[in-house]
Amino acid sequence: MFKKPFGNLKTSVPLHGSDRRKFKQRVVAAFGVSQDEGDQLVPEGLESIKFSTRLNQQGVAYLGPEGDPLWFTIGKDSDELIPTIYTLWKKQDLVPFVSTPPSVIPVLVGGADLIIRGVIQRPSQPIAKDQLVSVCQYDRKAEKLSAPLVVGRMAIASDQMAGDGNRKAVFVLHAWNDHLLDMGSKPDVPEPSVVAEATREEGEDSGPQEPSTLEQEQEQLSPTQTSSSPHTTTIASYLSLQEVTDILHKSLLQSISTILPVSPFPILSTQFYTNYILPCRPATTTSDDTIKNSTHKSLTAFLKAAEKASLLTLKSPQKHLQQKDLLVMSANKTHPSVLGHVNYKTLKDKRRRRQINKNDKAYTNLDDLLRTCIYAKQQSKPAMAGNTNASLLESEPIKREELVKKVIAKMQDWYEIVRNGETSQKEVVHETCDKSSLIILNPWHCRQGTLKLIQVLTTPRGRKKALTFVTGFEPFVTVGAETMADELKRNCASAASVSPLPGTGMKVMVQGKQSKAVLEFLTSHGVPKQWIELRHPQNVRHRTKPTKPPNPCLAALATVARSGLATR
């Protein structure tokens, strides 16, 4: 099913805590595992991503905190959870298994289904039709059973396998080394396990067995022997609550000192935890080293402790919003703990190293320009194009101003061979261009026309909302519109965007009545206040109730009283 690349792959979306707990209960109910095993199979930091295959089959994949696909569904609005190879390697007895010779595994990986003649072993308990099973490799010479390499669905019931050997036994859904497995870290296959001693009496060079031999094999593989095999055992190491807390604290320091950028603030607490803290855990850690297994027990308590230590600045969500997560406003990169932190190898580094193609070892330390040239050369030769790792060509986003500075720094002077005592014509032209360029490119130079004020306009939007627009700031400040929007977004804790104006110039929009914050930003960049014009919205006129007409009798009495004709 995943032999060919995905037809369409959406952006991953983090699962909230309540959705993850519901997902775990579905796994516990469907596969009969304990709550602790459910936490291991459905770890925190789970993300969902929608996809469609080349055959236009819709599905949803659920990724772990390290990016490994753990579960997936096939079909629109399908509720059946199918474990991946990564999940079966955590708990190899999650679904029943059937075994096949080593020569059959490459055929299954290539996209073919398993036929009855290729089945060697299966559990003694009956397997129903359409039930999920895993396919393992059985090495008769070494008498070892590998970890699950294929996930499929039974084409027929297990008690009907004594018929035609060419009939299909298992429909393959997901196999080792397909494109679904390539989404993850692709670790090494676990070590195979030794099967029962009774299988040693059989011939070493026999191929796939006939149905009569298959029944004898079922009697030899008793449930006790199958359950006692290392094939079904999992080894887990447990840390104390304080040790997990120390790991998460180190991960926070690692993220602040290495991968945490400046511009994306504010960040939701769940996204901050999933995208920055979990990937910065040590490479030797396990999926159980999460907030739930620490002394804090909750993400809010962990972030509050970091704020108390002056590592983070938090902000509570507004009451009228439905969002209940905290907002991480900034991180203190000058904190003594951050400056004294020693970087280490993280899970993100480990996953990135696994993605490097072994055939590209000679090119991993090349300059980016040379790496791009080699990639273009390999694309021209189909035999070499398959050895290129596209992840090596990925680059971090860079702002336009920084890109221009790097380009100017890489520029070289012109060279020309001239006679002694003669002046190069290019040098004369170059000096003339330099003088004119310095006049034009100087951030402060004379221009013709009238200098207009910076307009800061606050307009109402609805009954309780407002928008603040900033225009005409280009002649005064040296920062660009994108930089201004990023700083106002961080200072105001509101959304900000940039849009072009008709003709020339840019317009910066900030949500809310932020004229005071804009004024502080402009004055901090050297703009005098007299060159800033603040325009506020007009007061909303509320409709008043009409007054009742005066009583004519009372009006007559008042007239008489004023004329002095009233009597007591």
C-alpha positions in Angstrom: 0.0 0.0 0.0 2.9 2.4 0.8 5.3 1.0 -1.8 5.0 4.2 -3.8 5.3 7.7 -2.5 2.2 9.4 -1.0 -0.1 11.1 -3.4 -0.8 13.9 -0.9 0.6 14.6 2.6 -0.9 17.3 4.8 0.7 19.2 7.7 0.9 17.4 11.0 -1.4 18.7 13.9 -0.6 18.1 17.6 -3.2 16.1 19.6 -4.4 17.7 22.8 -4.3 15.9 26.1 -7.9 14.9 26.1 -7.7 13.6 22.5 -4.6 11.6 23.4 -6.3 10.0 26.4 -9.3 9.1 24.2 -6.9 7.6 21.6 -5.2 5.6 24.3 -8.5 4.2 25.6 -9.3 3.1 22.0 -6.0 1.2 21.9 -6.5 -0.4 25.3 -10.0 -1.5 24.3 -9.1 -2.7 20.8 -5.9 -4.7 21.7 -6.5 -5.6 25.3 -3.4 -4.0 26.7 -2.9 -2.5 30.2 -2.9 1.2 31.0 0.9 1.3 31.4 1.3 -0.4 28.0 -1.2 2.0 26.5 1.0 5.0 27.7 4.0 3.3 26.0 2.1 2.7 22.7 0.4 6.1 22.8 3.1 8.5 24.2 2.7 12.2 24.9 3.4 14.6 22.1 1.4 12.6 19.5 0.6 14.3 16.2 -1.9 13.4 13.4 -1.3 13.9 9.7 -3.7 13.2 6.9 -2.4 11.5 3.7 -3.6 9.9 0.5 -1.9 7.1 -1.3 -1.2 6.9 -5.0 -4.5 5.0 -5.4 -6.3 8.0 -3.8 -7.0 6.1 -0.5 -7.6 8.5 2.3 -6.0 7.9 5.7 -4.6 9.4 8.9 -1.2 8.6 10.4 -0.3 9.3 14.1 3.3 10.3 14.7 5.2 10.0 18.0 7.2 12.7 19.6 10.3 11.6 17.6 8.4 11.7 14.3 8.0 7.9 14.0 4.5 6.8 12.6 3.0 4.6 15.3 -0.6 4.1 14.1 -2.6 4.7 10.9 -6.1 4.3 9.6 -7.2 3.6 6.0 -10.5 4.9 4.6 -12.4 8.1 5.1 -13.9 8.3 8.6 -12.4 4.9 9.5 -12.0 4.1 13.2 -9.9 0.9 12.9 -6.4 1.6 14.3 -3.6 -0.3 12.5 -0.2 -0.5 14.3 2.9 0.2 12.3 6.3 -1.6 12.4 7.5 0.9 15.0 4.6 0.0 17.4 5.0 -3.7 16.9 8.7 -3.4 17.7 7.7 -2.0 21.0 5.2 -4.8 21.8 5.8 -7.6 19.4 2.8 -9.7 20.6 0.3 -6.9 20.1 -1.3 -8.8 17.2 -1.0 -12.5 16.1 1.9 -13.4 13.8 2.7 -15.8 11.0 6.2 -16.6 9.8 7.6 -17.0 6.3 11.1 -18.0 4.9 13.7 -15.2 4.3 13.3 -15.5 0.6 9.6 -14.4 0.8 10.2 -11.2 2.8 11.7 -9.2 -0.2 8.6 -10.2 -2.3 6.3 -8.9 0.5 8.3 -5.7 0.8 7.9 -5.2 -3.0 4.1 -5.1 -2.6 3.0 -8.7 -3.1 0.6 -10.5 -0.7 1.4 -13.6 1.2 0.0 -16.9 -0.1 -0.7 -20.0 1.9 2.3 -21.9 0.6 4.6 -19.3 2.0 3.3 -19.6 5.6 5.5 -21.7 7.9 4.2 -21.0 11.4 1.2 -19.5 13.0 -0.2 -19.4 16.6 -2.3 -22.4 17.8 -5.2 -20.1 18.6 -7.6 -19.5 15.6 -7.3 -16.3 13.6 -10.4 -14.9 12.0 -10.7 -13.5 8.6 -9.9 -9.7 8.2 -8.0 -9.9 11.6 -4.8 -7.9 11.8 -1.6 -10.0 11.9 2.1 -9.4 11.6 4.5 -11.4 9.4 7.9 -12.4 10.7 10.9 -14.0 9.1 11.8 -17.6 10.2 15.4 -18.7 9.6 15.3 -22.5 9.7 19.1 -22.9 9.8 19.6 -20.6 12.8 16.1 -21.5 14.2 15.4 -17.8 14.9 12.3 -15.7 14.5 12.7 -12.1 13.5 10.8 -9.1 14.7 7.6 -8.1 12.7 8.5 -6.9 9.3 5.0 -6.8 7.7 1.6 -5.7 8.9 -1.4 -7.2 7.1 -4.9 -8.5 7.3 -6.0 -12.1 7.1 -7.5 -13.0 3.7 -9.0 -16.2 5.0 -9.5 -17.8 8.4 -6.6 -19.8 9.8 -8.5 -23.0 9.8 -8.9 -22.7 6.0 -5.2 -22.7 5.2 -5.2 -26.4 4.5 -6.6 -25.8 1.0 -5.0 -24.6 -2.2 -1.5 -23.4 -1.5 -1.7 -20.6 -4.1 -4.5 -18.8 -2.4 -3.8 -15.6 -0.6 -3.4 -15.9 3.2 -2.5 -12.3 4.2 -3.2 -9.0 2.5 -0.2 -6.7 3.0 -1.0 -3.2 4.4 2.4 -1.9 5.6 5.9 -3.4 5.2 9.4 -2.7 6.3 11.3 -0.1 4.2 8.2 1.3 2.6 7.4 5.1 2.4 5.3 5.0 5.7 8.4 3.6 7.5 10.6 6.2 5.8 8.6 9.0 7.6 10.3 7.9 10.9 13.8 7.5 12.1 14.3 4.0 10.5 16.2 2.3 13.4 17.9 -1.0 13.1 15.7 -4.2 13.2 15.6 -5.8 16.6 17.6 -8.9 17.2 15.7 -12.2 16.2 14.6 -14.6 18.9 15.2 -18.3 19.3 12.1 -20.5 18.8 11.3 -23.8 20.4 13.8 -26.6 20.5 11.5 -29.1 18.8 12.0 -27.4 15.4 15.7 -28.6 15.3 14.6 -32.1 14.2 13.4 -30.9 10.8 15.6 -30.7 7.7 17.8 -27.6 7.3 17.3 -27.3 3.5 13.5 -27.6 3.3 11.5 -24.9 1.7 8.0 -23.6 2.4 6.0 -26.4 4.0 2.9 -28.2 2.8 -0.3 -28.2 4.8 0.6 -31.5 6.5 3.9 -30.2 7.7 2.2 -27.0 8.8 -0.1 -28.9 11.2 2.9 -30.7 12.8 4.6 -27.3 13.2 1.5 -25.9 15.0 1.6 -28.8 17.6 5.3 -28.0 18.2 4.6 -24.3 18.8 2.5 -24.4 22.0 1.2 -21.2 23.5 3.6 -21.6 26.5 6.6 -21.8 24.2 5.4 -18.8 22.2 4.8 -16.7 25.2 8.1 -17.6 26.8 10.1 -16.7 23.7 12.1 -13.5 23.7 10.1 -12.6 20.6 7.2 -11.4 22.8 9.2 -9.8 25.6 10.0 -6.1 26.0 12.6 -4.6 28.2 12.0 -1.2 29.6 14.2 0.9 31.9 12.4 3.1 34.5 13.7 6.4 35.9 12.7 8.1 39.1 10.4 11.2 39.0 13.3 13.5 39.9 15.5 12.1 37.2 12.8 12.7 34.6 12.4 16.2 35.9 16.2 16.8 35.5 16.1 15.5 32.0 13.2 17.9 31.0 15.0 20.8 32.7 18.2 20.0 30.7 16.0 19.7 27.5 14.6 23.2 28.2 18.1 24.7 28.6 19.2 22.9 25.4 16.3 24.3 23.4 16.8 27.8 24.7 20.6 27.8 23.9 20.3 26.0 20.5 17.1 25.7 18.5 14.8 28.2 20.0 14.5 31.2 17.6 13.4 34.8 18.5 10.7 35.6 16.0 7.9 33.0 16.6 6.9 34.3 20.1 4.3 34.1 21.5 4.1 30.3 21.3 1.4 28.0 22.8 2.6 26.0 25.7 1.7 22.7 24.0 3.5 23.6 20.8 6.5 24.8 22.8 6.6 21.5 24.7 6.2 19.3 21.6 8.4 21.2 19.1 11.2 22.4 21.3 11.5 20.5 24.6 10.8 16.9 23.6 13.2 16.9 20.6 16.0 18.3 22.8 15.9 15.3 25.2 19.2 13.3 25.4 19.6 10.8 22.7 19.8 8.0 25.3 16.3 8.8 26.7 13.1 6.8 26.1 9.6 7.8 25.2 8.5 7.5 28.9 10.6 10.5 29.9 7.7 13.0 29.7 5.9 15.5 31.9 3.5 12.8 33.2 6.4 10.8 34.7 8.1 13.8 36.3 7.5 15.5 39.7 5.5 18.3 38.1 2.9 16.0 36.5 1.5 18.8 34.3 3.0 21.0 31.7 1.6 24.2 33.4 3.4 23.4 36.6 6.7 22.8 34.7 6.4 26.0 32.8 5.5 28.0 36.0 8.6 26.6 37.7 10.7 27.7 34.7 9.1 31.2 34.9 9.9 31.3 38.6 13.5 30.6 37.8 13.5 33.5 35.3 14.0 31.2 32.3 10.7 31.9 30.6 8.1 34.6 30.5 4.5 33.4 30.4 1.1 35.0 29.9 -2.3 33.5 30.8 -4.9 33.2 28.1 -7.6 35.8 27.9 -10.9 34.9 29.5 -13.1 35.5 26.4 -11.0 33.2 24.2 -11.6 29.4 24.1 -7.9 28.7 24.2 -6.8 27.5 27.6 -3.1 26.9 27.0 -0.5 29.3 28.4 1.5 31.6 26.1 5.3 31.5 26.2 6.2 35.2 25.5 10.0 35.0 25.6 13.0 33.0 26.8 15.9 34.3 28.7 19.0 33.4 26.7 21.3 35.4 29.1 20.3 33.3 32.1 23.4 31.9 34.0 22.0 28.4 33.6 21.7 28.8 29.9 25.1 30.3 29.5 26.7 27.6 31.6 24.8 24.8 29.8 26.9 22.2 28.0 25.3 21.0 24.8 24.8 17.3 24.2 23.5 14.9 21.5 19.7 15.1 21.4 17.0 12.9 19.9 16.7 15.4 17.1 20.4 15.0 16.2 20.1 11.2 16.4 17.1 11.3 14.1 18.8 13.6 11.6 21.9 11.4 11.5 19.7 8.4 10.7 18.2 10.2 7.8 21.6 10.6 6.1 22.2 8.2 3.3 25.3 6.0 3.8 26.2 6.4 0.2 26.6 10.2 0.7 29.2 10.1 3.4 31.8 11.9 1.2 29.4 14.9 0.8 28.1 15.4 4.3 30.7 18.1 5.2 30.8 20.0 2.0 29.9 23.6 1.5 26.3 24.3 0.7 27.1 25.6 -2.8 29.2 22.6 -3.6 26.5 20.3 -2.2 24.0 21.9 -4.5 26.3 21.4 -7.5 26.8 17.8 -6.7 23.0 17.3 -6.3 22.4 18.9 -9.7 25.1 16.6 -11.3 23.6 13.5 -9.8 20.1 14.5 -11.0 21.5 14.6 -14.6 22.6 10.9 -14.1 19.7 8.6 -13.2 22.1 6.0 -11.8 23.4 8.5 -9.2 20.1 10.3 -8.5 18.9 7.6 -6.1 21.8 8.0 -3.8 21.1 11.7 -3.0 19.7 12.5 0.4 17.3 15.5 -0.1 17.5 16.3 3.6 21.1 17.5 3.1 19.8 20.2 0.8 17.3 21.7 3.2 18.2 25.1 4.5 16.9 27.2 7.4 14.8 30.2 6.4 16.6 33.5 6.3 15.4 37.1 6.3 16.0 39.2 3.2 18.2 41.8 5.0 20.5 39.1 6.3 20.7 37.4 2.9 21.7 40.8 1.3 24.4 41.2 3.9 25.8 37.8 3.2 25.7 38.3 -0.6 27.6 41.7 -0.3 30.2 40.1 2.0 30.9 37.4 -0.6 31.3 39.9 -3.5 34.8 40.4 -4.9 36.6 43.4 -6.6 37.1 43.5 -10.3 40.6 42.6 -11.6 42.2 43.7 -14.9 45.7 43.5 -16.4 47.0 47.1 -17.3 50.4 48.6 -18.0 52.4 50.4 -15.4 51.2 53.9 -14.8 47.9 53.5 -16.6 44.5 53.7 -14.9 42.0 51.0 -15.6 38.8 52.1 -17.3 36.9 49.7 -15.0 38.4 51.3 -12.0 37.2 54.8 -13.1 33.7 53.5 -13.7 33.8 51.6 -10.4 34.9 54.7 -8.4 32.1 56.7 -10.1 29.5 54.1 -9.3 30.8 53.8 -5.7 30.3 57.6 -5.1 26.8 57.6 -6.6 25.9 54.4 -4.8 27.0 55.7 -1.5 24.8 58.8 -2.0 21.8 56.8 -3.0 22.2 53.8 -0.6 23.0 55.9 2.4 20.1 55.4 4.9 20.0 59.2 5.4 20.2 61.2 2.2 18.4 64.2 0.6 15.3 63.5 -1.5 13.0 65.8 -3.4 9.5 66.4 -2.1 7.7 66.9 1.2 8.3 64.5 4.1 5.0 63.0 5.3 4.2 62.0 8.9 4.0 58.4 10.0 0.3 57.5 10.2 -0.8 55.3 13.1 -4.5 54.7 12.5 -6.7 52.7 14.9 -10.0 51.6 13.4 -12.8 49.7 15.1 -13.7 46.3 13.9 -17.1 45.2 15.2 -18.3 46.3 18.6 -15.3 45.3 20.8 -12.4 44.8 18.5 -10.0 47.2 16.8 -7.1 47.2 14.4 -4.0 49.4 14.4 -2.3 50.3 11.0 1.1 51.8 10.6 2.1 53.4 7.3 4.7 55.8 6.0 7.5 54.7 8.3 10.1 53.8 5.6 11.9 57.2 5.5 12.3 57.2 9.3 13.4 53.8 10.5 16.0 51.4 9.1 14.2 48.2 10.1 12.0 46.5 7.6 8.3 46.0 7.8 8.7 42.3 8.6 11.0 43.1 11.5 8.6 45.7 12.8 5.7 43.3 12.6 7.7 40.6 14.5 8.7 43.0 17.3 5.2 44.4 17.7 3.8 40.9 17.7 6.1 40.1 20.6 5.6 43.3 22.5 1.8 43.5 22.1 1.1 39.7 22.3 -1.2 40.1 19.3 -1.3 39.0 15.7 0.6 41.2 13.2 0.9 41.1 9.5 2.4 43.0 6.6 0.7 44.0 3.3 1.8 46.2 0.4 0.2 49.6 -0.3 -0.8 50.8 -3.7 2.2 52.1 -5.4 5.2 52.0 -3.0 5.4 51.3 0.7 4.2 48.7 3.2 1.4 48.6 5.8 1.8 46.9 9.2 -1.4 45.7 10.9 -1.6 44.8 14.6 -4.7 43.5 16.3 -6.1 45.7 19.1 -5.7 49.3 20.1 -1.9 49.3 20.0 -1.1 52.9 19.2 0.8 53.4 22.5 3.0 50.3 21.8 3.6 51.5 18.2 4.6 55.0 19.5 7.0 53.4 21.9 8.5 51.3 19.2 9.0 54.2 16.8 10.5 56.5 19.4 12.9 53.7 20.5 14.2 53.7 17.0 14.9 57.4 17.0 11.8 58.8 15.4 10.7 62.1 17.0 7.2 62.3 18.3 6.3 65.3 16.2 6.7 63.2 13.1 4.1 60.6 14.3 0.4 61.2 13.9 -1.9 59.1 16.0 -5.5 58.8 14.7 -8.0 57.2 17.0 -11.5 55.9 16.1 -14.5 58.0 16.8 -16.7 57.2 19.8 -19.5 54.9 18.9 -22.8 56.7 19.2 -25.3 54.6 21.1 -29.0 55.0 20.3 -30.9 56.7 23.1 -34.5 56.1 24.0 -36.9 58.9 22.9 -38.1 61.2 25.6 -41.8 61.4 26.4 -43.6 64.7 25.5 -44.2 67.0 28.5 -47.6 66.9 30.3 -49.7 70.0 29.1 -51.3 70.5 32.6 -47.9 70.7 34.3 -46.7 73.1 31.6 -49.6 75.4 32.2 -49.1 75.4 36.0 -45.4 76.2 35.4 -46.4 79.1 33.2 -48.8 80.5 35.8 -46.2 80.1 38.5 -43.7 82.1 36.5 -46.3 84.9 35.8 -47.1 85.3 39.5 -50.8 84.4 39.1 -50.7 81.2 41.1 -52.6 81.2 44.4 -52.2 79.2 47.4 
